């Protein structure tokens, strides 16, 4: 059944107003390295491999001033910042710090939905400590994180997850932003569409061609226009630009997969270019796998051709994948089996799924569905 615009509006009486905080650590991995080695403070630091096919897992704010970003090939990062200092990742240290941060969250609410080692949603609608306001809770969380870890965090406070996440990025680093009930639509209207979660560089370019630069421009388009031009993303865009997000904070949120994908500036089809790109994606995705501690049995290769036709291929083992070398071999085999491609592709991605602890039937169903992944901003 087709949904109408009215169907996409929330029933505020039924839902009530939630109090949501999104906490995001500032340049987490790089900040831990600068904390533990005072000689690195104030210098451009990247966490990741410094040679060969190495990639940047995280960059300090000093490095970001030069344009260095996470998921960037290390060779490109050095071109942008010749004085860049590389540190090898220490995921066990980052996990230990993350556990301390998680304990801070749980002091204020049991409703914590971790997104990664360095960010989480918190629902503080039930004020279990009697503090009085979500804003004050966010301030106390940031103070306590700094006192216990020596690190800074930014936070966004609002009445839904979409707005809280946008707000946490508004005053980074070491900042706080609050979007109160009634302010969401106006706040979103002033934002460039690139700030919307899920809109990457190519999506922003497409919107620009359609005359959409800001949230206000997007809101001016009706649902039929959005569906005609953005397909399955249309309903999300329609709601988001109105400051609406009905998702709940789920403390028992189970990770279904770990992955990443890259949208190319130019479509590619040659085997050598595809294999080189795949190697970069392998590096980045395996770092994410190590970071999350995930163990899984299925590798999925995702490609999207230049006419937007998707192509997904997967390979599963009867046991968990042993290490990075085995993950890489399975990934390469999946790509080689598709070469030569019938037409150029505009996107490539990898995921690890059928994770430990996941029901086998559920994993099989998930493998057949599109996976929402983080865009790799190369």
C-alpha positions in Angstrom: 0.0 0.0 0.0 1.3 3.5 -1.0 2.0 5.8 1.9 0.8 9.4 1.7 2.6 12.4 3.1 0.1 12.3 6.0 1.2 8.7 6.8 4.8 9.9 7.2 3.9 12.4 9.9 4.3 11.2 13.5 1.4 10.6 15.9 2.8 12.9 18.6 0.1 11.9 21.1 1.1 8.3 20.8 4.8 8.8 20.7 5.3 11.6 23.2 8.5 13.7 23.2 11.7 11.8 23.7 15.0 13.2 25.0 17.8 11.8 23.0 21.6 12.5 23.3 24.1 11.5 20.6 27.7 11.5 22.0 30.6 11.4 19.6 34.2 11.3 20.7 36.5 13.9 19.1 39.0 12.2 16.7 38.9 9.3 19.0 41.8 7.0 17.9 44.2 10.0 17.2 43.2 11.7 20.4 44.1 8.5 22.4 47.5 8.4 20.7 48.1 12.1 21.5 47.0 11.5 25.1 49.3 8.6 25.6 52.3 10.3 23.9 52.5 14.0 24.9 55.1 14.6 22.2 52.3 14.2 19.6 50.1 16.9 21.0 49.4 19.8 18.7 50.9 17.8 15.7 49.1 16.3 12.7 48.6 12.6 13.5 47.0 9.8 11.6 46.2 6.3 12.8 46.8 3.7 10.2 49.3 2.1 7.8 51.9 4.5 6.4 53.1 2.6 3.4 51.9 0.4 0.5 48.1 0.1 0.5 47.7 1.6 3.9 44.8 3.8 4.8 44.0 6.4 7.4 41.7 5.0 10.2 41.5 8.3 12.0 43.1 11.8 11.8 43.7 14.4 14.5 42.2 17.8 14.0 45.6 19.2 13.2 45.8 16.8 10.3 42.2 17.5 9.2 43.2 21.1 8.6 45.2 19.8 5.6 42.3 17.8 4.3 43.4 14.4 5.8 40.3 12.3 6.5 39.6 8.8 7.7 39.4 6.1 4.9 41.8 8.1 2.8 44.8 6.2 1.2 47.9 7.0 3.3 49.8 8.0 0.2 47.2 10.7 -0.6 47.3 11.8 3.1 51.1 12.4 3.0 50.7 14.4 -0.2 48.3 16.7 1.6 50.3 16.8 4.8 54.0 16.0 4.3 54.7 16.3 8.1 51.9 13.8 8.9 52.9 11.4 11.8 51.5 7.9 11.5 50.7 5.7 14.5 49.9 2.0 14.2 46.3 1.2 15.4 46.1 -0.1 19.0 42.5 -1.5 19.0 42.8 -3.2 22.3 43.6 0.2 23.9 40.7 1.9 22.1 38.3 -0.8 23.2 39.4 -0.4 26.8 38.8 3.3 26.7 35.5 2.8 25.0 34.4 0.5 27.8 35.2 3.3 30.3 33.1 5.7 28.2 30.3 3.2 28.0 30.2 2.9 31.8 29.8 6.7 32.0 26.7 6.4 29.7 25.2 3.7 31.8 25.5 5.8 35.0 22.9 8.1 33.5 20.7 5.7 31.6 20.3 2.0 30.7 19.1 3.0 27.2 22.4 3.2 25.3 22.7 2.2 21.7 26.4 2.0 20.7 27.1 2.7 17.0 30.9 2.1 17.3 33.7 2.4 19.8 33.4 6.2 19.8 29.7 7.1 19.5 26.3 6.2 20.9 22.7 7.2 21.2 21.3 7.6 24.7 17.6 8.0 25.6 17.4 10.0 28.8 13.6 10.6 28.7 13.5 8.8 32.1 15.7 11.0 34.3 16.9 8.2 36.6 19.4 10.6 38.4 16.9 13.4 38.9 19.2 15.8 37.1 16.4 17.9 35.6 17.2 18.3 31.9 18.7 16.4 29.0 21.1 19.3 28.3 22.5 19.1 31.8 22.9 15.3 31.5 24.9 15.8 28.3 27.1 18.4 30.0 27.8 16.0 32.9 28.5 13.1 30.6 31.1 15.2 28.7 32.7 16.4 32.0 32.9 12.9 33.3 34.4 11.4 30.1 37.1 14.1 30.2 37.8 13.5 33.9 38.0 9.7 33.5 39.8 9.4 30.1 41.4 12.7 29.5 39.5 12.9 26.2 36.9 15.3 24.8 33.5 14.4 23.4 30.9 16.4 21.5 27.2 15.9 22.1 23.9 16.7 20.4 20.6 16.9 22.3 17.2 16.7 20.7 13.9 14.9 20.6 14.9 12.3 18.0 18.0 10.4 16.7 18.3 12.2 13.4 18.5 15.6 15.0 20.7 14.6 17.9 23.3 13.1 15.5 23.3 16.3 13.4 23.6 18.4 16.5 26.6 16.5 17.8 28.6 17.5 14.7 27.5 21.1 14.9 30.1 22.5 17.4 32.9 20.0 17.1 35.4 19.5 18.7 34.5 19.6 22.4 31.1 21.1 21.7 27.4 20.8 22.6 24.4 21.7 20.6 20.7 21.5 21.6 17.7 21.3 19.2 14.5 21.7 21.2 11.0 20.6 20.3 9.6 22.9 17.6 13.1 23.9 16.4 13.9 20.8 14.3 12.4 21.8 10.9 13.9 25.3 11.0 17.3 23.9 12.0 17.3 21.4 9.2 16.1 23.9 6.6 19.3 26.0 7.1 21.7 23.0 6.6 23.4 22.0 3.4 22.0 18.7 2.2 25.5 17.1 2.5 25.0 17.2 6.3 22.1 14.7 6.1 23.2 11.2 7.2 23.1 9.0 4.1 23.8 11.7 1.5 27.3 11.3 0.1 29.2 13.4 -2.4 27.5 11.9 -5.4 24.1 12.3 -3.8 24.8 15.9 -3.1 25.9 16.4 -6.7 22.7 14.9 -8.0 20.7 17.2 -5.7 22.6 20.2 -6.8 21.7 19.4 -10.5 18.1 19.3 -9.4 18.4 22.7 -7.7 18.6 21.3 -4.1 21.4 22.8 -2.0 19.8 23.1 1.4 17.2 21.5 3.6 14.8 24.3 2.7 15.2 23.5 -1.0 14.6 19.8 -0.3 11.5 20.5 1.7 10.0 22.4 -1.2 9.9 19.2 -3.2 6.8 17.0 -2.8 6.9 13.3 -2.1 6.1 12.3 -5.7 9.2 14.3 -6.9 11.4 12.7 -4.2 10.2 9.2 -5.1 10.7 9.8 -8.8 14.3 11.0 -8.3 15.5 9.2 -5.1 13.5 5.9 -5.0 13.7 4.1 -1.7 15.4 7.0 0.0 12.5 9.4 -0.6 10.5 8.7 2.5 13.5 9.1 4.7 14.3 12.5 3.0 10.7 13.6 3.3 10.7 13.0 7.1 14.3 14.1 7.8 13.8 17.5 6.2 10.8 18.1 8.5 12.9 17.1 11.6 11.0 13.7 11.9 12.6 10.5 13.0 10.5 7.7 14.6 13.4 5.3 15.4 13.8 4.3 19.0 17.1 4.0 20.9 17.6 0.3 21.1 20.0 -0.9 23.9 19.9 -4.4 22.6 20.7 -3.4 19.0 22.5 -6.3 17.3 25.1 -5.7 14.7 24.1 -7.5 11.5 27.2 -6.8 9.5 30.4 -4.8 9.2 31.3 -3.1 6.0 32.0 -0.1 3.8 31.6 1.0 0.3 33.2 3.5 -2.1 31.4 5.6 -4.7 33.9 6.6 -7.5 34.4 10.1 -8.9 34.5 8.4 -12.3 33.1 5.1 -13.4 35.7 2.3 -13.7 35.7 -1.0 -15.5 39.3 -2.1 -16.0 40.4 -5.2 -14.0 43.5 -3.5 -12.7 41.7 -0.5 -11.4 39.0 -2.6 -9.8 41.5 -4.8 -8.1 43.4 -1.8 -6.8 40.2 -0.3 -5.4 39.3 -3.6 -3.8 42.6 -3.7 -2.0 41.9 -0.3 -0.4 38.4 -1.4 0.6 39.8 -4.6 2.1 42.2 -2.6 4.3 39.5 -0.2 5.6 36.8 -2.9 6.2 39.2 -5.2 8.0 40.2 -2.3 10.3 36.5 -1.9 11.0 36.1 -5.6 11.7 39.0 -5.5 14.1 37.7 -2.4 15.7 34.3 -3.9 16.4 35.6 -7.4 17.4 33.2 -9.0 14.9 33.7 -12.5 13.7 31.6 -13.8 10.7 31.3 -16.4 8.0 30.1 -14.5 5.0 31.8 -12.0 2.7 29.6 -10.0 0.4 30.9 -8.0 -2.6 28.5 -5.2 -3.7 28.8 -3.3 -7.0 26.6 -0.8 -8.6 26.9 -0.3 -12.4 26.8 3.1 -14.1 23.1 2.7 -14.9 22.5 2.1 -11.1 21.8 -1.6 -11.5 23.1 -3.4 -8.4 25.2 -6.6 -8.4 25.8 -8.5 -5.2 27.8 -11.7 -4.7 28.5 -13.6 -1.5 30.6 -16.5 -0.3 30.2 -18.2 3.1 32.4 -20.6 5.0 31.1 -23.3 7.5 33.2 -21.5 10.2 34.2 -17.9 11.0 36.8 -16.3 8.8 40.1 -16.8 10.4 42.0 -13.6 9.6 42.6 -10.7 7.2 44.4 -12.9 4.7 41.4 -15.2 4.4 39.0 -12.2 4.2 41.1 -10.7 1.4 41.3 -14.0 -0.5 37.5 -14.5 -0.4 37.0 -10.8 -1.5 39.4 -11.2 -4.4 37.8 -14.4 -5.5 34.4 -12.8 -5.6 35.6 -9.9 -7.8 37.7 -12.2 -10.1 34.6 -14.3 -10.8 32.8 -11.2 -12.2 35.6 -10.1 -14.5 35.4 -8.8 -17.2 32.4 -6.7 -16.2 29.6 -6.2 -18.7 29.7 -2.4 -18.0 31.5 0.1 -15.8 30.6 0.4 -12.1 30.2 3.6 -10.0 30.3 1.9 -6.5 32.0 -1.0 -4.8 31.7 -2.3 -1.3 32.4 -5.3 1.0 30.7 -6.6 4.1 31.3 -9.3 6.7 28.0 -10.9 7.9 26.7 -14.1 9.5 28.3 -12.8 12.6 28.9 -15.0 15.7 25.7 -15.2 17.9 23.4 -14.4 15.0 20.7 -16.9 14.1 21.6 -18.9 10.9 18.2 -18.4 9.2 18.2 -14.7 10.1 21.7 -14.4 8.7 20.7 -16.0 5.4 17.8 -13.6 5.1 20.0 -10.6 5.8 22.5 -11.7 3.2 19.9 -11.3 0.5 19.0 -7.8 1.5 20.7 -4.5 0.7 23.0 -3.4 3.6 23.2 0.2 4.8 26.9 0.8 5.2 29.2 3.7 5.8 30.4 5.5 2.7 34.2 5.5 2.3 35.1 9.1 1.5 38.1 8.6 -0.8 
